[in-house]
Amino acid sequence: MELLFLVLFSLHILKTEAVVSSHWCYQSQKYEEPHCQDPREWYLIDVTCHGNKQSPVNIVTKNVIYDNSLKPLNFEGYDVKESSTWDIENNGHTVKVTLSTTPKIEGGGLGRKYKAVEFHLHWGVQGVQQYFPGSEHSIDGEKQAMELHIVHIREDVSDITEAKTKADGVAVLAFFVKAEEENKNYATLISALENIKYKGQTAQMEPLPLSSLLPPEEDLGRFYRYEGSLTTPDCYEGVIWTVFEKPVELSIYQISQFSTVHFDEQNSTYMAENFRPVQLLNERKVYWSSASILLPTAKVLMLVLILTYILSSLFQ
């Protein structure tokens, strides 16, 4: 009996060590790293990844709720070119840029002010005659080529670790990236990829006004809002997501340059399809900001008023 207990205990220890020693990855890495934990297994690394408020999600437009408190965000310092260089890094999962100063956002239905600390991207893979989408969020099931995430933390905390101790510690702005025309504003970022080919490599790059990486200002008033999580382990649930309707445009060539970096060391898999599949919405609601387009009920009311006016004119 004691021998059986020792055998079972040893197996438990081995299994625990295997989980602890493994690392998380994307499905596109499984061929080269069969023992890494892909998105379906992230809960083995952190149970929060099995939570009820996980991201990304598919936004079904017929189910969104119009919220007139979602006014346009106030972007503070987004149009300023920082004096210090940015740190750009290949962290083995994405291309991450750490900001040297802290542009801020407030308004737009946010309960407080948040400061930007970094941005990163998720993307798909180049096919023979097309580019397979790699955005994390989708709208009515439609994904785009890439997705840009600008990560903000509460103004009253010092770093992301402290932010995660709060129920509303993080606010992320998400922008779809569509394959269209060349975008010269991204030239500096894309040229810096040459210096971070492999995991762990970092470099400095010239800073840019963050606004230059976004859609035009007049398009930033149309967005979706929901409560979710980080899209990588530890899958912290305390993220206020703002997903903008208007995409950024890059050429297919520009988009493909992000896949010239590697997940790991030299000769490892090229970094591609580094996105998490959509998660269940569960009991959450997605809210919509746009009052510039009439909602269906408003359209019906307007039509009734027009018909009433026409009919009254006819019978005068």
HELIX and SHEET records of a PDB file:
HELIX    1   1 GLU A    2  SER A   21  1                                  20    
HELIX    2   2 GLN A   27  GLN A   29  5                                   3    
HELIX    3   3 PRO A   39  LEU A   44  5                                   6    
HELIX    4   4 VAL A   47  HIS A   50  5                                   4    
HELIX    5   5 THR A   61  ASN A   63  5                                   3    
HELIX    6   6 ILE A  160  ALA A  163  1                                   4    
HELIX    7   7 LYS A  184  TYR A  186  5                                   3    
HELIX    8   8 ALA A  187  ALA A  192  1                                   6    
HELIX    9   9 LEU A  193  ASN A  195  5                                   3    
HELIX   10  10 LEU A  210  LEU A  213  5                                   4    
HELIX   11  11 GLU A  217  ASP A  219  5                                   3    
HELIX   12  12 ILE A  252  SER A  256  1                                   5    
HELIX   13  13 GLN A  257  THR A  260  5                                   4    
HELIX   14  14 PRO A  296  LEU A  314  1                                  19    
SHEET    1   A 2 ASN A  58  ILE A  59  0                                        
SHEET    2   A 2 SER A 138  ILE A 139  1                                        
SHEET    1   B10 ILE A  65  TYR A  66  0                                        
SHEET    2   B10 TYR A 287  TRP A 288  1                                        
SHEET    3   B10 PHE A 223  SER A 229 -1                                        
SHEET    4   B10 GLU A 237  LEU A 250 -1                                        
SHEET    5   B10 VAL A 170  ALA A 179  1                                        
SHEET    6   B10 MET A 146  ARG A 154 -1                                        
SHEET    7   B10 TYR A 114  TRP A 123 -1                                        
SHEET    8   B10 VAL A  95  THR A  98 -1                                        
SHEET    9   B10 TRP A  86  ASN A  90 -1                                        
SHEET   10   B10 THR A 202  MET A 205 -1                                        
SHEET    1   C 9 ILE A  65  TYR A  66  0                                        
SHEET    2   C 9 TYR A 287  TRP A 288  1                                        
SHEET    3   C 9 PHE A 223  SER A 229 -1                                        
SHEET    4   C 9 GLU A 237  LEU A 250 -1                                        
SHEET    5   C 9 VAL A 170  ALA A 179  1                                        
SHEET    6   C 9 MET A 146  ARG A 154 -1                                        
SHEET    7   C 9 TYR A 114  TRP A 123 -1                                        
SHEET    8   C 9 LYS A 104  GLY A 107 -1                                        
SHEET    9   C 9 LEU A  73  GLU A  76 -1                                        
SHEET    1   D 2 VAL A 125  GLN A 126  0                                        
SHEET    2   D 2 TYR A 131  PHE A 132 -1                                        
END                                                                             
